[in-house]
Amino acid sequence: MVAEEAGYARWTFRLRVSSTALAALMDEWGRCRWVWNESVAKSQQVHARNKTRPEGVGKETCGPAQLDRMLTEARARTPWLREGSSVPQQQIIRDFGKSRAKAQKDIRERLPQRQRAGMPRWKKRREALPSLNYTKRGFRLRGRRLHLAGGIVLTPVWSRDLPAEPTSVRVYRDAVGHWYCSFVVPAEVRPLPVTGRVIGVDWGVKETATTTSDAHDLPHAQHGRKVQTKLSRYDRMMARRKPKKGQSGTKGYREAKKWRAKTYAKIARQRQDTGRKWAKRVVRDHDVVAVEDFRPKFLARSTMARKAADAAIGATKRALTEMARKHGRIVHLVHPAHTTMDCAHCGARAKHALPLSERTYTCTVCGTVSPRDKNSARVMLVRAGFNPADAEGVSPPGALLPEAA
């Protein structure tokens, strides 16, 4: 599995973990979890002391520098902590700092409570999933094996070769119990042949993606709906066996939880596979993609929440932009405001927003009649600076890709 970031790409592989390596990984995770919880406690203590300080007196800080000093002192006086590598312990402090900074930023910007990132919380032994981060000085690849600091040796399942030397790796376990290693490598661009075609993409719920090309529309796959009966059964099993607060779950509860997690993992893989295959087809056939910069978060509070979540609009959009970056295509992110009210033919704007039940757009100025989502997809192209000659999204003469775009 490959996921691209700014200038870098993540390559994820399954791990074969022996019993010896598993024990070493869990010991390392226990130390990192202790460092995280100590950072949470230190942060809460500093916050409580700052609240009691009078106005005008300098406030204490609890950033990565202070936490690094705390870790150095703790390793000096705690042999158990010193037995583990310092690399993942330092990296979990960096992760804590990022999480805390994001929460403080949301508070300063006065975001609503439901939109804020919460302050870092305790990682409980039975609930937190292991995740260890290693920088370049903390791992080596030797003879197709992954050697981690601290003498931990793992065997990745090499489904493909890494394109470049990795700069860092994250070793983690998912909710099903499978172990993975995720390498960060410099992203490489693999240009595709020029086609001279452009396409507009409009996101929706009835169809995940409606484009200006009928052959590239993405229907709603409904992966989640197909297994809803099975998920509901697992939910009832967990509800019946739910342990009381402070008690550990029974064997039956843990098994039901694992079955539920396996089903959700399969759905996520199906959605990812559908989105990536569609994105590759769109990018292969078009040089420029005008995409609605749609943020589906607000749909989570609507009556379409379940269907919108099953459509995986955000993941599909991310797959499209990553695929375009990988193959050197141009992506225009178009603001979604009034895209359902504008006419793609003459540019006139309707006086009132169309209700969702009305699926046909009729322009009151030029009289153009077209499916609502198709009109919105053409509006994406118009706003991106391309006026399609027909529904297939073929650029008119003289409107091919500008070199500076």
N, C-alpha and C positions, 0 to 999 in steps of 0.2 A: 504494500500500500504506500502511495506517495502523496504527500500533502505539501504544497509550496507555501513559503512565507516570503517576506520581502528580501529578495536576493538569495534566499536559501530554500532548500527543499528537505522535507522529512521523509526518510525511507524507513518503513516499519517492517520488522520481520518477527515471526513466531520464534520462541525460544524452547529448546529442550533443556530442562533443568533436572539435574540429578538430585538425589536426596541430600548429598553433601553440600551442593551449591544452594539448594533450597534453604537448608538450615543457616548457611552463611548469609544469604540474602535477607532472611527474616531477622537475624541478629542485627544486621546493618540497618534494616528498617526500624527496628526497635530503638536503636540509638538516635536515628534521625527523627523519629517521632518524639522522643524525649526532648531533643533540641527544639523542635517546633513548639511543644507544650511549654517549655521553659521561656521561649520567646513570647508566647501568649501571656504567661504570667507576668513577665517583666513589663510588657506593654501595658497591662492592666494596672500594675502598681504605679508606673509613671503617670498614667492618666489620672489615677486617684490622687496622687500627690499634687499634680498640677491644678486640680480643681480646688484644693485647699490653699493654694498660694495666693497672696494678696495681689491686687492689680499693680502693674509696673515692675513686678519681680520676674526675672527671666524664667522661662519654662524649661523643664527637663526635656530631653529628646530620647527617642528609642529607635534609632535608625540602624541600618546594617553595621555601621562602624561600632556602635555601642554593643550590639549583639555579638559581633566578632570578638570583642574583648571578653565578653561573658563566656563565649565558647572556649577561648584560649585558657581562661582561668579554670573552667570546668574540666577541661581535658588534663590540666596540670594536676588536679587533686582527685580525679576519678579514674582509676585504672580501667574500669569497664568501658568508659567512653573512649579512652585512649587506645583500646584494642581495635577499634574500627578506623577506617580511613577518614581523614579530615575533609576530603573533597565533597562527598555527598552531604556532610554536615554543614559545610559552608554554603553549598548550593541551596539547601533547604532554608537557610537564613535569607538568601536572596529571594526565594519564592515568598517567604513570609513578608519581606519588605515590600514586594510588589503588590501583594494582596492587601496589606495595610494601607499603602499609598493610594490604591484605587478606592478603597472604602472612604478614606479621608477626603479624596477629591470629590466624590459624590456628595458628601456632607457639605463641603464648601459650596458646591454648585446648587445646593438646596433641591436636589432631586426628590421626587416623592418616595416614600418609604419602600413601596413595592418595586421601584426601579433601582434602588441602591444596592451596591455590592456590600454584603455584610462584613463586619470586622472578622478577622481570623478567629476561628474557634478551636477548641481542644480536638486533637485527633485521638479517638478511642481505639483501643487495641482490636476490638471485635468488629468495628465498623469502618475504619479508615483503610483504604486500599493502598498497598505498598507502592511507592514511586521513588526511585533513586536517580538523581541527575549527576552525571560525571562530565567534567570538562576534559580537554585533550590530555591533560597530565594525569588523568585518573583512569584511563583505559588504553588498551592496545588490541590490535587485531593481528593474531599470529596463527598461521596455518588454518584459516577458516574458523577459528575460535575467538571468542571475545573474552579477554582477560581484564577484569576489573581490579581497581586498587583494593588491597586487602587479601589478595590471593584467591579471588572468586573467578572460576572458569565456567563459561557458558557456551552452549552450542547453538548458534542461530540456524534457522532453516532458510538457507540462501535460495530464495525463489528467483533472484536475479543478482547480478553483480552491482556493487556500488559504483556510481559514475566518477566519484572523486574521493579524496581522503576526507573522512568525517571530522568535524570540529568538536562535536559533543555527542553524547548518547544518553537516552533516558530509558531505564529498565523499570517496567511496571507490570502489575497484575490487574486484570480486569475483573468484573463482578462474577464472571463464570469460573474464574480460577486459572485462566491461561496467562502465561507470561510472554511479554513482548519486549523487544529492544527497538528504540526509535533513534536513528542516526540523523544528524543534521549535516548536510553537505551543500556546497555551493550549487545554486540552481544553474542548469545549462539550458540554452535556447536551441531548439531543434526546428529551424524554419521549414514551413511547408510551401509547396508551389503556390504562386500567386493565381487567384481565381478571378479577380475583378468583380466580386460579388459582395453585397452588403446584406445584413439581415437585422430586423428589429425584434426584440423579445419583450413580451408582456407577461407578467406573472399572474396567476389566478388560482382558484380553488377547484372549479369544475375541471379545468385542464391546468396542469402544473405550469406549462409554458405554451403560450400562443405566439407564433412567429408570423412574419410576412411571407413565409414559404410554407405552404400546406404540408410539404413532405418532411418538415422539421418540427412540427408541433409535437409536444410531449404530453400525452394523456396522463391522467391521474392513475398511477399504478395500483393504489389501494393495498399496499403490502400489509399495513397494520390491520385494516378491516378484515382481511382474509383469515387472520389468526385471532380475531377478537374473542371468539368463543373460548379458545384455549387460554388466553390471558385472563379472562374473567374467572375461569375455573381456578387458575393459580392464585388469583387475588382472594377468592373465597377461602381457599385452603390456608393462605397466610393469615387471613382475618380470624379464622377459627383457632389457629395455633399461636396467635400472637402472644408473646410472653408479657408478663407484667413488668412495669417499669423497674429497672434495676436488676432484672433477672435475664439470664442468657436464654437464647432461643432453643427450643427442643430440636431433635434431629429431624423430625418431620417438617418443622418450620424452616429450617435451613435448606432442606431438600426442595421444598416448594419455592423458596426464594431463589435457589439456583436454577430451577427449571424456568422460572419467570425471567431471570436474567439471560438465560440462553436464548429464549424466544425473542427478547428485545434485541439481543446482539445480532441474531439472524435478520431481523427486520432492518436494523441499521445497515448491515452489509448489503441487503437487497436494494435499499434506497441509494446507497453510495454507488453500487454497480450501475443502477439505472441512470443516475445523474451523470456519471462519468462517461458512459457510453454515448448518451445523448450529446454531452458537451463536446466529445471528440468528433462526432459527426457534424455538428454545427461549425466547429472551428476548422475542420478539414475542408468544408465546402464554401467558406466565406472568409474574406480578408478583414472585414470590419463588422463588429457586433455592437449594436446599440441596445443596451440593457436597461430596463427599468430599475432604478436604485431603490428597490422595494425592501422595506424592513418589516417582516411579518410578525413582529412582537405584539403589535396591537391586536392581531387576530386571536391571540390567546385569551382575550377577555370578551370575545364575541361568541355568537351561537355556532360559528363555523370553526371553533377552536380545534376540535378533534380532527376534522377533515383537513384543516390547514396544516396541523402538525404531521399528519400522515403524508401530506404532499411533499414535505421536506423542502420548502422553497429556498430557505436560507442555504442549506447544504448544496442544492442544485446550482444556485447562483454562484456560490464559492467554487464549485467544481468547474463552472464555465469560465470564470475569470482566471483560475489557476491554469486551466488547459490553454487558454488564449495566451497567457504569459509564457507558457512553456514552448509554444510553437510560434511565437513572434507575431501574433495577431493583435489588432487594435481593438480595445474595448472602450466604448463611451458609456458612462453611467449617467442616465437621464433622470432628472428629478421627477418623482411620480405625481406632483401636484397637477390636477386638472387634465390628466392624460385621458380620462374617460369622457371629458366634456368637450375637448377640442376636436375639430374636424381635420383629418389628415389631408383632405383634398384642398380646402380653401383656407383653413386656419381659424375659422369662426369658432367661438366658444358658446356653448349652450348656457342659457340663463339659469338653469337649475340642474343640480346633480341628478344623474340617472339612477333610479332605484335598481337594486341588484336583480330584481325579477325581470327587468327589461334588458333583453339580450341583443337587441338590434339598435344600432345607432342611426338616427336619421337627422341629417343636417338641415336646419330650418332656413339656411341661407342659399346653399347651392343644391340642396335636394339630394345629396349623396346618401345612399342607403347601403349599409354594410354591417356584418356582425360586430358586435361591440368590442370584443377582444382583438379582432383583426384591425379595426380602426385604431385601437390603442397601440398595437404593435407598429403600425405605420407612423403614428405620431412620434414614436421613439426615433425612427429614422429621420423624420423631418427636424426634430429638435437637435439631433446630432449633426445636422448639416447635410443630410442626404435625402433627396426627394425621389423615392422609388418610382420607376416607370410603370411597374405592375405589381401584382400581388406576390410575385416570386422574389421581389426585392432586388432586381437587376438595376444597377446604376445607369442613369441616362448618360449619353456621350458627354465627356468633359467633367463628369462628377466622380471619376475614379479617385483612388486614395491619394490625398495630398501628402507630399513627402514629409511635411512638418507635423502631421497629425499624430 
